[in-house]
């Protein structure tokens, strides 16, 4: 599997730019996993951490699900792998497979895209119960870019430790 990653535009409206940068970061995570076996994707960073590339994919599925479906769309859906709100359980991918993790993540990304596209503006709000505050779709999209960028940095190190591949 080879992931196509489209560079965000250099100019454009706010929503177009947010959407493009978020999709760029999503594609970056997928790209870091390209060409690896399930065993390699499950390889942990360093003890005692359970962090792995597959764990990051599962974690981001939970994050997408929470921010777009549970917060912005107010869906009453459970988390997939996490009983706790910090999603650390998703990192333990010791028995996970690429097909299972990526199917869940891609399904959540599609839900997120539909929710964002259906929103009349970036000022649409949802309630974030952990914070006890309403948040805008704009904040959610910015937060998601931050979350992906941070974890893509982890993915860089994980991938380099597996097979030496480095780069964008």
Residue frames as qw, qx, qy, qz and C-alpha x, y, z in Angstrom:
[[0.000, 0.890, 0.456, 0.000, 0.00, 0.00, 0.00],
 [0.409, 0.075, 0.008, 0.909, 1.34, 3.40, -0.95],
 [0.042, -0.775, -0.496, 0.390, -0.29, 6.44, 0.55],
 [0.316, 0.584, 0.255, 0.703, -0.87, 9.49, -1.61],
 [0.321, -0.647, -0.347, 0.598, -0.14, 12.64, 0.35],
 [0.298, 0.737, 0.320, 0.515, -1.25, 15.90, -1.24],
 [0.346, -0.065, -0.258, 0.900, 0.53, 19.05, -0.16],
 [0.037, 0.764, 0.526, -0.372, -1.81, 21.70, 1.24],
 [0.386, 0.771, 0.254, 0.439, -2.43, 24.77, -0.93],
 [0.454, -0.005, -0.204, 0.868, -0.33, 27.86, -0.39],
 [0.214, -0.025, 0.078, -0.973, -3.36, 30.14, -0.54],
 [0.347, -0.366, -0.794, -0.338, -7.05, 29.68, 0.10],
 [0.494, -0.605, -0.071, -0.620, -9.88, 30.27, 2.48],
 [0.331, -0.500, 0.653, -0.463, -9.69, 29.34, 6.15],
 [0.862, -0.034, 0.372, -0.343, -11.84, 26.23, 5.91],
 [0.841, 0.499, -0.209, 0.000, -10.10, 24.97, 2.79],
 [0.257, 0.654, -0.620, 0.349, -6.71, 25.42, 4.47],
 [0.529, -0.378, 0.611, -0.450, -7.77, 23.72, 7.71],
 [0.933, 0.175, 0.185, -0.253, -9.26, 20.79, 5.79],
 [0.729, 0.588, -0.334, 0.106, -6.17, 20.42, 3.57],
 [0.061, 0.623, -0.673, 0.393, -3.66, 20.59, 6.42],
 [0.700, -0.239, 0.533, -0.411, -5.63, 18.09, 8.50],
 [0.941, 0.307, 0.056, -0.128, -5.79, 15.69, 5.54],
 [0.468, 0.685, -0.514, 0.217, -2.05, 16.19, 4.95],
 [0.249, -0.508, 0.709, -0.421, -1.33, 15.15, 8.55],
 [0.872, 0.007, 0.356, -0.337, -3.70, 12.18, 8.29],
 [0.846, 0.502, -0.177, 0.001, -1.90, 11.03, 5.15],
 [0.161, 0.700, -0.632, 0.291, 1.46, 11.48, 6.87],
 [0.596, -0.332, 0.640, -0.354, 0.50, 8.99, 9.58],
 [0.924, 0.267, 0.214, -0.169, -0.63, 6.47, 6.96],
 [0.588, 0.715, -0.363, 0.101, 2.56, 7.04, 4.97],
 [0.169, -0.638, 0.693, -0.290, 4.71, 6.26, 8.03],
 [0.727, -0.111, 0.621, -0.272, 3.03, 2.84, 8.15],
 [0.759, 0.539, -0.201, -0.303, 3.39, 1.99, 4.43],
 [0.640, 0.488, -0.592, 0.034, 5.19, -1.22, 3.56],
 [0.119, -0.411, 0.783, -0.452, 5.40, -2.62, 7.09],
 [0.472, -0.183, -0.855, -0.117, 4.11, -5.97, 8.31],
 [0.602, -0.678, -0.268, -0.326, 1.68, -6.32, 11.20],
 [0.808, -0.342, -0.237, 0.417, 4.58, -7.42, 13.40],
 [0.436, 0.172, -0.036, 0.883, 6.62, -4.33, 12.49],
 [0.215, -0.595, -0.215, -0.744, 3.62, -2.05, 13.03],
 [0.730, -0.613, -0.275, -0.125, 3.16, -3.57, 16.51],
 [0.688, 0.085, -0.350, 0.630, 6.83, -3.03, 17.47],
 [0.385, -0.874, -0.266, 0.130, 7.02, -0.95, 20.63],
 [0.222, 0.904, -0.212, 0.297, 9.18, 2.12, 20.99],
 [0.349, 0.368, -0.703, 0.499, 10.99, 1.32, 24.24],
 [0.553, -0.473, -0.677, 0.109, 9.97, -0.32, 27.49],
 [0.257, 0.253, 0.889, -0.281, 7.84, 0.30, 29.42],
 [0.393, 0.378, -0.073, -0.835, 5.96, 2.22, 26.72],
 [0.589, 0.296, 0.752, -0.009, 3.35, 0.34, 24.70],
 [0.344, 0.754, -0.067, -0.556, 3.57, 2.94, 21.91],
 [0.512, 0.020, 0.730, 0.453, 3.74, 1.52, 18.38],
 [0.117, 0.071, -0.447, -0.884, 2.72, 2.67, 14.92],
 [0.322, -0.384, -0.797, -0.337, -0.41, 0.53, 15.09],
 [0.293, -0.544, -0.602, 0.505, -1.09, 1.95, 18.53],
 [0.036, -0.314, 0.037, 0.948, -0.88, 5.46, 17.09],
 [0.245, -0.154, -0.653, -0.700, -3.37, 4.56, 14.35],
 [0.375, -0.504, -0.778, 0.016, -5.78, 3.14, 16.95],
 [0.245, -0.467, -0.370, 0.765, -5.26, 6.18, 19.19],
 [0.070, 0.166, -0.244, -0.953, -6.05, 8.56, 16.34],
 [0.297, -0.359, -0.772, -0.431, -9.22, 6.59, 15.53],
 [0.346, -0.585, -0.644, 0.351, -10.34, 7.25, 19.11],
 [0.171, -0.394, -0.086, 0.899, -9.38, 10.92, 18.87],
 [0.153, -0.091, -0.543, -0.821, -11.25, 11.41, 15.56],
 [0.350, -0.466, -0.796, -0.163, -14.28, 9.61, 17.02],
 [0.317, -0.548, -0.520, 0.573, -14.27, 11.73, 20.15],
 [0.102, -0.363, 0.007, 0.926, -13.79, 15.19, 18.69],
 [0.238, 0.014, -0.504, -0.830, -15.99, 14.93, 15.63],
 [0.448, -0.327, -0.764, -0.331, -18.67, 12.38, 16.49],
 [0.452, -0.501, -0.656, 0.339, -18.99, 12.73, 20.26],
 [0.212, -0.435, -0.213, 0.849, -18.19, 16.44, 20.68],
 [0.134, 0.178, -0.297, -0.928, -19.28, 18.22, 17.47],
 [0.441, -0.138, -0.661, -0.591, -22.06, 15.85, 16.36],
 [0.490, -0.286, 0.474, -0.674, -23.15, 14.91, 19.93],
 [0.782, 0.046, -0.562, -0.267, -23.35, 11.21, 19.01],
 [0.663, -0.509, 0.451, -0.312, -23.65, 8.84, 21.95],
 [0.882, 0.307, -0.358, 0.016, -21.08, 6.33, 20.68],
 [0.779, -0.578, 0.172, 0.173, -18.64, 4.42, 22.87],
 [0.027, 0.755, -0.615, -0.226, -14.91, 4.50, 22.35],
 [0.842, 0.295, -0.411, -0.186, -13.54, 1.52, 20.44],
 [0.745, 0.137, -0.556, 0.343, -10.51, 0.45, 22.50],
 [0.177, 0.272, -0.476, 0.817, -10.41, 2.83, 25.43],
 [0.398, -0.621, -0.672, 0.062, -12.43, 2.53, 28.59],
 [0.343, -0.648, -0.207, 0.648, -10.82, 5.69, 29.89],
 [0.328, 0.920, 0.183, -0.115, -10.94, 9.10, 28.30],
 [0.194, -0.791, 0.445, 0.372, -7.15, 9.35, 27.91],
 [0.817, 0.512, -0.156, -0.215, -7.11, 6.65, 25.18],
 [0.138, -0.657, 0.741, 0.018, -3.93, 5.03, 26.47],
 [0.744, 0.013, 0.656, -0.125, -5.46, 1.57, 26.04],
 [0.730, 0.666, 0.059, -0.140, -5.45, 2.13, 22.28],
 [0.112, 0.796, -0.591, -0.068, -1.64, 2.29, 22.35],
 [0.470, -0.284, 0.835, -0.041, -1.39, -1.37, 23.35],
 [0.724, 0.442, -0.220, -0.481, -1.68, -2.91, 19.91],
 [0.275, -0.441, 0.854, 0.035, 0.09, -6.17, 20.82],
 [0.463, 0.211, 0.861, 0.029, -2.65, -8.25, 19.19],
 [0.420, 0.714, 0.147, -0.541, -3.85, -5.71, 16.63],
 [0.631, 0.217, 0.568, 0.481, -3.64, -6.05, 12.87],
 [0.092, -0.136, 0.291, 0.942, -3.16, -3.47, 10.16],
 [0.173, -0.368, -0.705, -0.581, -6.54, -4.32, 8.62],
 [0.356, -0.663, -0.641, 0.155, -8.42, -3.94, 11.92],
 [0.314, -0.552, -0.176, 0.752, -6.70, -0.71, 13.00],
 [0.079, -0.114, 0.389, 0.911, -6.76, 0.98, 9.61],
 [0.158, -0.487, -0.752, -0.416, -10.39, 0.01, 8.92],
 [0.315, -0.731, -0.523, 0.305, -11.46, 1.64, 12.19],
 [0.282, -0.477, 0.042, 0.832, -9.28, 4.71, 11.67],
 [0.049, 0.075, 0.565, 0.820, -10.37, 5.24, 8.06],
 [0.196, -0.623, -0.731, -0.200, -14.04, 4.84, 9.05],
 [0.308, -0.730, -0.355, 0.497, -13.61, 7.51, 11.73],
 [0.219, -0.276, 0.279, 0.893, -11.80, 9.84, 9.32],
 [0.045, -0.342, -0.691, -0.635, -14.73, 9.49, 6.88],
 [0.274, -0.741, -0.604, 0.109, -17.22, 10.27, 9.66],
 [0.333, -0.582, -0.097, 0.736, -15.13, 13.31, 10.59],
 [0.145, -0.031, 0.474, 0.868, -15.02, 14.55, 7.01],
 [0.142, -0.552, -0.717, -0.402, -18.81, 14.19, 6.65],
 [0.335, -0.745, -0.465, 0.342, -19.44, 16.04, 9.91],
 [0.288, -0.444, 0.110, 0.841, -17.08, 18.86, 8.96],
 [0.072, 0.145, 0.607, 0.778, -18.54, 19.16, 5.43],
 [0.205, -0.632, -0.710, -0.233, -22.10, 19.25, 6.77],
 [0.315, -0.606, -0.369, 0.631, -21.37, 21.99, 9.31],
 [0.282, 0.897, 0.313, 0.132, -22.60, 25.37, 8.12],
 [0.186, 0.883, -0.287, 0.323, -19.49, 27.12, 9.43],
 [0.566, 0.216, -0.622, 0.496, -16.39, 26.72, 11.55],
 [0.210, -0.353, 0.383, -0.827, -18.32, 28.46, 14.32],
 [0.805, -0.269, -0.406, -0.338, -20.57, 25.42, 14.86],
 [0.162, -0.540, 0.677, -0.474, -20.08, 24.26, 18.45],
 [0.795, -0.202, -0.563, -0.101, -20.23, 21.07, 20.40],
 [0.552, -0.749, 0.226, -0.289, -19.76, 20.34, 24.08],
 [0.563, 0.366, -0.679, 0.297, -16.45, 18.98, 25.37],
 [0.731, -0.607, -0.238, -0.201, -17.42, 17.30, 28.66],
 [0.774, -0.121, -0.275, 0.557, -13.82, 16.90, 29.89],
 [0.271, 0.185, -0.092, 0.940, -13.45, 20.66, 29.79],
 [0.007, -0.627, -0.650, 0.429, -17.04, 21.46, 30.71],
 [0.075, 0.582, -0.114, -0.802, -17.07, 23.92, 27.80],
 [0.716, 0.627, 0.295, -0.079, -18.48, 24.35, 24.33],
 [0.399, -0.427, 0.507, 0.634, -15.89, 24.31, 21.56],
 [0.540, 0.646, -0.104, -0.529, -16.03, 25.36, 17.92],
 [0.922, 0.326, 0.173, 0.116, -15.40, 23.20, 14.89],
 [0.362, 0.840, -0.310, 0.259, -12.50, 25.57, 14.19],
 [0.379, -0.664, 0.595, -0.248, -10.89, 24.66, 17.52],
 [0.903, -0.041, 0.420, -0.086, -11.50, 20.95, 16.85],
 [0.800, 0.575, -0.011, 0.171, -9.80, 21.10, 13.47],
 [0.145, 0.819, -0.453, 0.320, -6.84, 23.02, 14.90],
 [0.627, -0.490, 0.553, -0.247, -6.62, 20.61, 17.82],
 [0.950, 0.177, 0.258, -0.005, -6.68, 17.64, 15.44],
 [0.596, 0.720, -0.251, 0.252, -3.81, 19.10, 13.40],
 [0.195, -0.729, 0.559, -0.344, -1.84, 19.55, 16.62],
 [0.827, -0.235, 0.465, -0.210, -2.63, 15.98, 17.70],
 [0.908, 0.394, 0.088, 0.109, -1.57, 14.50, 14.36],
 [0.366, 0.806, -0.363, 0.291, 1.57, 16.64, 14.11],
 [0.426, -0.636, 0.571, -0.297, 2.66, 15.58, 17.58],
 [0.860, -0.085, 0.493, -0.102, 2.03, 11.90, 16.94],
 [0.786, 0.607, -0.063, 0.099, 3.57, 12.04, 13.47],
 [0.056, 0.789, -0.561, 0.244, 6.76, 13.06, 15.24],
 [0.664, -0.326, 0.641, -0.206, 6.46, 9.90, 17.32],
 [0.898, 0.362, 0.239, -0.079, 5.79, 7.95, 14.13],
 [0.437, 0.803, -0.398, 0.081, 9.02, 9.32, 12.61],
 [0.198, -0.601, 0.739, -0.232, 11.07, 7.81, 15.44],
 [0.797, -0.018, 0.551, -0.247, 9.12, 4.56, 15.49],
 [0.826, 0.560, 0.024, -0.064, 9.57, 4.07, 11.74],
 [0.284, 0.774, -0.549, 0.139, 13.26, 4.88, 11.86],
 [0.442, -0.448, 0.730, -0.265, 13.69, 2.30, 14.65],
 [0.872, 0.186, 0.401, -0.210, 11.96, -0.37, 12.58],
 [0.826, 0.348, 0.323, 0.304, 13.76, -0.09, 9.25],
 [0.485, -0.277, 0.165, 0.813, 15.79, 3.11, 9.18],
 [0.207, 0.611, 0.502, 0.576, 13.35, 4.98, 6.93],
 [0.188, -0.540, -0.296, 0.765, 13.36, 8.70, 7.68],
 [0.100, 0.128, 0.427, 0.889, 11.89, 11.75, 6.05],
 [0.372, -0.076, -0.032, -0.925, 8.74, 13.71, 5.48]]
